[in-house]
């Protein structure tokens, strides 16, 4: 169930951490995924596939597409107001995604059982109603903040923990380790 303090539907979620490959605005070759809260526990997101994201000539790398799906799915945790990491990500590649394409993503949390959060996502080309290019199902696992403190690089972790902006500090640890 959506947390009562979750961002309102339509509200941009912004980057959870400026160095994040998925959504961070300080990553030169990152995805710069733009995520918006949806109804219930859903989000919509977009990113443009650039030349830096290609695998085969002129086509998005499958790992980059998996990263975009993972980032979109991880953003759902902000609507639940919980800290969780990816436990499993199953990706289905339906059609190639050319460089220059805007990939439209939709993700939804489908169930929560204890510490487990189940979710699904779809990526479409040519608009939100366009043909499906990629799909994913994921399992996220709720973790304490100590997970990041114990396993992250101390200099980055300390910089985030010392940030006086409480919202930025909380959001930095919302998704993947």
BAVORO-973320 format. One record per atom (N, C-alpha, C): residue number from 1; x, y, z; atom name. Coordinates in steps of 0.001 Angstrom, whole numbers, plus 500000, padded with zeros to 6 digits. Each point is the difference from the previous one (the first is absolute). Example, Ala and Ser with C-alpha at 12.3 -4.5 7.8 and 13.67 -1.06 7.14 Angstrom:
// BAVORO-973320
     i        u        v        w   at
     1   513190   494310   507800    N
     1   499110   501190   500000   CA
     1   500900   501200   500000    C
     2   499650   501050   499280    N
     2   500820   501190   500060   CA
     2   499230   501090   500730    C
This chain:
// BAVORO-973320
     i        u        v        w   at
     1   500833   498822   500000    N
     1   499167   501178   500000   CA
     1   500886   501252   500000    C
     2   499596   500983   499247    N
     2   500753   501248   499915   CA
     2   500079   500661   501373    C
     3   501185   500471   500348    N
     3   500206   500676   501284   CA
     3   499277   501347   499969    C
     4   499376   500399   501125    N
     4   499272   501278   500008   CA
     4   500880   501218   499707    C
     5   501314   499902   500263    N
     5   500908   501118   499737   CA
     5   500688   499907   498639    C
     6   499586   499043   499170    N
     6   500608   499845   498673   CA
     6   499678   501217   499137    C
     7   500877   500298   499038    N
     7   499711   501103   499077   CA
     7   498659   499789   499297    C
     8   499320   501077   499698    N
     8   498690   499949   499347   CA
     8   500130   499511   498564    C
     9   498951   499363   499482    N
     9   500019   499584   498592   CA
     9   500348   501176   499085    C
    10   500862   499727   499031    N
    10   500450   501025   499065   CA
    10   501237   500745   500445    C
    11   500356   499889   501268    N
    11   501156   500728   500521   CA
    11   501307   499325   499570    C
    12   500967   500790   499499    N
    12   501311   499410   499665   CA
    12   500684   499521   501276    C
    13   500653   498843   499930    N
    13   500712   499486   501173   CA
    13   501411   500557   500086    C
    14   500576   500387   498875    N
    14   501359   500532   500025   CA
    14   501009   498898   500276    C
    15   501272   500361   499933    N
    15   501075   499040   500254   CA
    15   500043   499663   501479    C
    16   500185   498724   500309    N
    16   500152   499636   501406   CA
    16   501426   500266   500454    C
    17   500964   500014   499052    N
    17   501404   500257   500304   CA
    17   500625   500529   498721    C
    18   500683   501142   500058    N
    18   500472   500642   498776   CA
    18   501055   499205   499241    C
    19   500629   499007   500631    N
    19   500989   499162   499331   CA
    19   499424   498674   499506    C
    20   498700   499778   500175    N
    20   499368   498751   499569   CA
    20   500042   499887   498474    C
    21   500414   498845   499494    N
    21   500033   499779   498554   CA
    21   498608   500108   499393    C
    22   498984   499578   500712    N
    22   498643   500004   499469   CA
    22   499351   501363   499958    C
    23   500052   500737   501107    N
    23   499239   501257   500067   CA
    23   500845   501226   500322    C
    24   501263   499807   500348    N
    24   500831   501124   500431   CA
    24   500332   500979   498898    C
    25   499899   501281   500321    N
    25   500278   501017   498984   CA
    25   501498   500306   499881    C
    26   500827   499427   500871    N
    26   501442   500231   499936   CA
    26   500748   498882   499274    C
    27   499294   499026   499460    N
    27   500622   498904   499248   CA
    27   499977   500344   498507    C
    28   501165   500287   499445    N
    28   500060   500430   498596   CA
    28   499377   498983   499044    C
    29   500209   498716   500241    N
    29   499486   498970   499094   CA
    29   498838   499232   500609    C
    30   499431   500530   501072    N
    30   498882   499335   500659   CA
    30   498726   500075   499179    C
    31   498974   499376   500550    N
    31   498712   499960   499310   CA
    31   499186   501273   500186    C
    32   500230   500720   501083    N
    32   499250   501218   500320   CA
    32   498496   499723   499956    C
    33   499612   498861   500552    N
    33   498609   499569   499998   CA
    33   499129   501032   500708    C
    34   498967   500451   499329    N
    34   499044   500964   500566   CA
    34   498766   499215   500453    C
    35   499794   499956   501320    N
    35   498938   499177   500589   CA
    35   498916   500886   500604    C
    36   498735   499587   499799    N
    36   498857   500682   500601   CA
    36   499170   498989   500773    C
    37   499479   500446   501132    N
    37   499093   499163   500784   CA
    37   498711   499821   499222    C
    38   499435   498806   500084    N
    38   498712   499716   499378   CA
    38   498946   499771   501067    C
    39   498876   499466   499597    N
    39   498933   499636   500935   CA
    39   500405   498729   500739    C
    40   499499   499814   501212    N
    40   500329   498799   500758   CA
    40   501496   499905   500187    C
    41   500538   498812   499799    N
    41   501456   499825   500098   CA
    41   500520   499735   498589    C
    42   499929   501069   499181    N
    42   500482   499944   498627   CA
    42   500855   501226   499713    C
    43   500842   499867   498994    N
    43   500785   501139   499504   CA
    43   499999   499939   498479    C
    44   500308   501126   499389    N
    44   500330   500056   498583   CA
    44   501375   500637   499903    C
    45   500734   499656   498961    N
    45   501348   500541   499841   CA
    45   500363   500009   498526    C
    46   501004   500791   499677    N
    46   500511   500071   498634   CA
    46   501505   500164   500041    C
    47   500641   499453   498976    N
    47   501394   500353   499756   CA
    47   500285   499869   498519    C
    48   500923   500809   499547    N
    48   500394   499988   498595   CA
    48   501269   499178   499851    C
    49   499964   499023   499111    N
    49   501154   499162   499724   CA
    49   500994   500827   499182    C
    50   501208   500161   500528    N
    50   501035   500770   499304   CA
    50   501058   499057   499436    C
    51   500929   500563   499243    N
    51   501091   499202   499440   CA
    51   500814   499328   501102    C
    52   500091   500610   501175    N
    52   500742   499407   501122   CA
    52   499306   498763   500555    C
    53   498756   499770   499641    N
    53   499213   498875   500516   CA
    53   499920   498827   499030    C
    54   500726   500047   498873    N
    54   499826   498960   499001   CA
    54   500865   498778   500272    C
    55   499498   498869   499507    N
    55   500735   498744   500019   CA
    55   500364   499683   498565    C
    56   499057   499425   499252    N
    56   500191   499836   498556   CA
    56   499917   501385   499361    C
    57   500607   500189   498852    N
    57   499978   501320   499371   CA
    57   498580   500546   499843    C
    58   499773   501156   500599    N
    58   498721   500682   499853   CA
    58   498876   499475   500872    C
    59   500265   499023   500862    N
    59   498950   499421   500858   CA
    59   500410   500057   501471    C
    60   498996   500157   500855    N
    60   500248   500032   501439   CA
    60   500588   498675   500468    C
    61   500933   500069   500920    N
    61   500580   498821   500639   CA
    61   498951   499388   500931    C
    62   499871   498690   499975    N
    62   499018   499329   500861   CA
    62   500206   500286   501477    C
    63   501239   500121   500430    N
    63   500276   500313   501400   CA
    63   499535   501396   500381    C
    64   500082   500933   499054    N
    64   499508   501353   500247   CA
    64   498478   499980   500141    C
    65   499338   499227   499141    N
    65   498541   499894   500109   CA
    65   499607   499354   501328    C
    66   500741   498974   500425    N
    66   499740   499377   501297   CA
    66   500214   501009   501121    C
    67   501018   500844   499876    N
    67   500245   501042   501005   CA
    67   498840   500985   500074    C
    68   499460   500373   498841    N
    68   498863   500928   499982   CA
    68   498784   499372   500685    C
    69   499749   498741   499708    N
    69   498882   499301   500655   CA
    69   500233   499905   501495    C
    70   501217   499660   500406    N
    70   500339   499877   501416   CA
    70   499813   501336   500717    C
    71   500425   501067   499376    N
    71   499847   501329   500598   CA
    71   498531   500373   500149    C
    72   499223   499738   498959    N
    72   498560   500298   500069   CA
    72   499341   499180   501106    C
    73   500308   498715   500059    N
    73   499433   499130   501031   CA
    73   500447   500441   501396    C
    74   501249   500376   500132    N
    74   500506   500472   501291   CA
    74   499334   501280   500456    C
    75   499563   500813   499064    N
    75   499321   501259   500349   CA
    75   498680   499761   500723    C
    76   499414   498841   499790    N
    76   498747   499672   500695   CA
    76   500182   500014   501513    C
    77   501205   499692   500457    N
    77   500256   499960   501442   CA
    77   499825   501364   500657    C
    78   500191   501056   499197    N
    78   499786   501349   500536   CA
    78   498510   500226   500305    C
    79   499132   499378   499234    N
    79   498562   500118   500257   CA
    79   499581   499172   501213    C
    80   500769   498960   500288    N
    80   499742   499181   501192   CA
    80   500713   500565   501227    C
    81   500928   500932   499748    N
    81   500826   500621   501046   CA
    81   500773   498949   500773    C
    82   500678   499137   499241    N
    82   500827   498975   500602   CA
    82   501330   499917   499271    C
    83   500998   499499   500679    N
    83   501315   499782   499404   CA
    83   500047   498544   499571    C
    84   500259   499762   498723    N
    84   500041   498642   499479   CA
    84   501017   499910   498873    C
    85   500527   498801   499804    N
    85   500979   499750   498943   CA
    85   499470   498897   499081    C
    86   500524   499966   498795    N
    86   499591   498994   499038   CA
    86   500482   498632   500448    C
    87   499074   499077   500118    N
    87   500348   498616   500312   CA
    87   500024   499148   498744    C
    88   499094   500288   499086    N
    88   499918   499254   498739   CA
    88   499393   500922   498944    C
    89   500511   499891   498789    N
    89   499465   500757   498875   CA
    89   499961   499084   498792    C
    90   498807   499701   499511    N
    90   499811   499207   498780   CA
    90   499638   500964   498884    C
    91   500758   499939   498925    N
    91   499783   500934   498895   CA
    91   499682   499236   498728    C
    92   499004   500480   499282    N
    92   499620   499420   498711   CA
    92   500183   501077   498936    C
    93   500812   499686   499001    N
    93   500259   500926   498906   CA
    93   499093   499621   498838    C
    94   499094   500907   499641    N
    94   498984   499703   498989   CA
    94   500392   500528   498625    C
    95   500597   501197   499953    N
    95   500398   500588   498718   CA
    95   501199   500911   500231    C
    96   500822   500208   498963    N
    96   501159   500883   500129   CA
    96   499572   501445   500291    C
    97   500872   500718   500699    N
    97   499748   501400   500331   CA
    97   501126   500826   499380    C
    98   499716   500736   498933    N
    98   501044   500771   499314   CA
    98   500499   501200   500811    C
    99   501252   500360   499751    N
    99   500557   501229   500561   CA
    99   499117   501157   499535    C
   100   499746   500937   500884    N
   100   499141   501142   499703   CA
   100   498567   499791   500444    C
   101   499649   498772   500350    N
   101   498648   499675   500437   CA
   101   499755   500491   501419    C
   102   498803   500509   500248    N
   102   499562   500275   501372   CA
   102   499260   498747   500450    C
   103   500505   499382   501070    N
   103   499354   498815   500559   CA
   103   499046   500449   501097    C
   104   498735   499634   499866    N
   104   498955   500351   500963   CA
   104   499790   498800   500919    C
   105   500176   500213   501299    N
   105   499910   498919   500975   CA
   105   498815   500197   500927    C
   106   499363   498895   500347    N
   106   498959   499984   501032   CA
   106   500351   498877   500950    C
   107   499887   500249   501300    N
   107   500292   498974   500994   CA
   107   498939   500028   501082    C
   108   499770   498825   500592    N
   108   498984   499870   501044   CA
   108   500453   498982   501039    C
   109   499832   500346   501262    N
   109   500199   499030   501082   CA
   109   498736   499153   500051    C
   110   500170   498690   499903    N
   110   498839   499105   499922   CA
   110   499694   499301   501315    C
   111   500979   499865   500883    N
   111   499761   499336   501283   CA
   111   501137   500296   500963    C
   112   499684   499966   501285    N
   112   500993   500104   501065   CA
   112   499724   498859   500961    C
   113   501056   499237   500307    N
   113   499883   498889   500937   CA
   113   501208   500043   500930    C
   114   499783   500449   501216    N
   114   501123   500149   500921   CA
   114   500970   501033   499465    C
   115   501269   499600   499835    N
   115   501029   500907   499476   CA
   115   500054   500007   498475    C
   116   499209   499158   499343    N
   116   500047   499861   498544   CA
   116   498982   500909   499320    C
   117   500472   500658   498943    N
   117   499151   500866   499183   CA
   117   500067   499467   498565    C
   118   498852   499627   499450    N
   118   499922   499473   498644   CA
   118   499502   501109   499080    C
   119   500617   500083   498816    N
   119   499606   501066   499081   CA
   119   500223   499572   498557    C
   120   499408   500778   499106    N
   120   500085   499726   498572   CA
   120   500160   501321   499242    C
   121   500637   499939   498832    N
   121   500196   501205   499182   CA
   121   499945   499644   498525    C
   122   499649   501010   499202    N
   122   499949   499875   498547   CA
   122   500654   501236   499395    C
   123   500791   499793   498951    N
   123   500601   501102   499254   CA
   123   499483   500007   498582    C
   124   499550   501146   499530    N
   124   499410   500126   498662   CA
   124   500761   501047   499184    C
   125   500022   499787   498696    N
   125   500605   500963   499083   CA
   125   498907   500729   499244    C
   126   500263   501238   499612    N
   126   499033   500751   499205   CA
   126   498883   500624   500809    C
   127   500102   500009   501312    N
   127   498984   500617   500849   CA
   127   499468   499021   501036    C
   128   499256   500504   500978    N
   128   499472   499148   501069   CA
   128   499076   498882   499517    C
   129   499431   500150   498820    N
   129   499118   498966   499443   CA
   129   500682   499225   498877    C
   130   501299   500272   499789    N
   130   500726   499356   498911   CA
   130   500261   498529   500258    C
   131   500656   499349   499051    N
   131   500271   498572   500149   CA
   131   500967   499721   501155    C
   132   499775   498865   500653    N
   132   500843   499586   501121   CA
   132   501370   499598   499465    C
   133   501051   500522   500635    N
   133   501371   499644   499646   CA
   133   500633   499118   501069    C
   134   499704   500282   501266    N
   134   500582   499243   501113   CA
   134   498974   499867   501116    C
   135   500140   498914   500765    N
   135   499157   499771   501180   CA
   135   500900   499490   501108    C
   136   499558   500192   501233    N
   136   500761   499449   501126   CA
   136   499070   499688   501158    C
   137   500391   498992   500748    N
   137   499398   499693   501294   CA
   137   501134   500032   501007    C
   138   499703   500518   501180    N
   138   501067   500157   500987   CA
   138   499528   499641   501394    C
   139   500980   499644   500801    N
   139   499825   499811   501431   CA
   139   500980   500943   500674    C
   140   499492   500898   500820    N
   140   500839   500865   500817   CA
   140   499880   499519   501438    C
   141   501067   500186   500758    N
   141   500038   499572   501397   CA
   141   500305   501212   500861    C
   142   499153   500234   501002    N
   142   500214   501113   500919   CA
   142   501250   499734   500834    C
   143   500815   501048   500172    N
   143   501238   499904   500782   CA
   143   500104   501208   500923    C
   144   500754   499855   501094    N
   144   500249   501168   500847   CA
   144   501056   500892   499356    C
   145   500085   501234   500424    N
   145   500989   500927   499442   CA
   145   501420   499497   500235    C
   146   500196   499191   501032    N
   146   501327   499437   500271   CA
   146   500528   499185   498816    C
   147   499126   499457   499182    N
   147   500409   499264   498803   CA
   147   500939   500864   499153    C
   148   499674   501262   499820    N
   148   500792   500909   499179   CA
   148   501255   500462   500736    C
   149   499862   500233   501283    N
   149   501146   500420   500803   CA
   149   501048   498892   500038    C
   150   499564   498760   500166    N
   150   500915   498870   500103   CA
   150   500642   499622   498670    C
   151   499313   500236   498880    N
   151   500488   499518   498712   CA
   151   500423   501088   499025    C
   152   499621   501245   500232    N
   152   500362   501081   499080   CA
   152   501402   500517   500257    C
   153   500515   500782   499050    N
   153   501300   500633   500209   CA
   153   499841   501081   501053    C
   154   500841   500001   501011    N
   154   499826   500916   501138   CA
   154   499913   501477   499623    C
   155   500789   500455   499010    N
   155   499986   501433   499685   CA
   155   498657   500446   499425    C
   156   499392   499196   499113    N
   156   498697   500363   499455   CA
   156   498910   499878   501063    C
   157   500052   498928   500763    N
   157   498998   499790   501047   CA
   157   500044   501136   501015    C
   158   501196   500385   500448    N
   158   500151   501072   500982   CA
   158   499486   501317   499428    C
   159   500299   500289   498739    N
   159   499543   501247   499378   CA
   159   498481   500080   500011    C
   160   499339   498887   499702    N
   160   498535   499994   500002   CA
   160   499469   500136   501425    C
   161   500575   499261   500939    N
   161   499519   500056   501393   CA
   161   500211   501380   500623    C
   162   501016   500737   499527    N
   162   500276   501343   500523   CA
   162   499210   501092   499289    C
   163   499251   499663   498953    N
   163   499214   500987   499257   CA
   163   498928   500577   500928    C
   164   499938   501329   500154    N
   164   498989   500581   500883   CA
   164   498569   499905   499460    C
   165   499853   499730   498707    N
   165   498669   499874   499408   CA
   165   499444   498610   500328    C
   166   499042   499926   500904    N
   166   499461   498717   500460   CA
   166   499354   499203   498881    C
   167   499310   500663   499094    N
   167   499349   499289   498903   CA
   167   501035   499362   499080    C
   168   501027   500764   499613    N
   168   501058   499446   499150   CA
   168   500697   498844   500697    C
   169   500234   500158   501297    N
   169   500666   498946   500776   CA
   169   499159   498713   499991    C
   170   498705   500130   500208    N
   170   499107   498838   500015   CA
   170   499903   499360   498626    C
   171   499884   500822   498968    N
   171   499814   499476   498641   CA
   171   501245   499309   499470    C
   172   501181   500399   500458    N
   172   501240   499411   499476   CA
   172   500038   498497   500208    C
   173   499342   499508   501021    N
   173   500074   498583   500338   CA
   173   498730   499240   499632    C
   174   499208   500536   499084    N
   174   498697   499378   499754   CA
   174   500039   498769   499105    C
   175   501010   499874   499153    N
   175   499972   498850   499084   CA
   175   501278   499183   500066    C
   176   500532   499637   498881    N
   176   501049   498992   499916   CA
   176   501287   500373   500710    C
   177   500707   498979   500500    N
   177   501276   500274   500670   CA
   177   501081   500354   498997    C
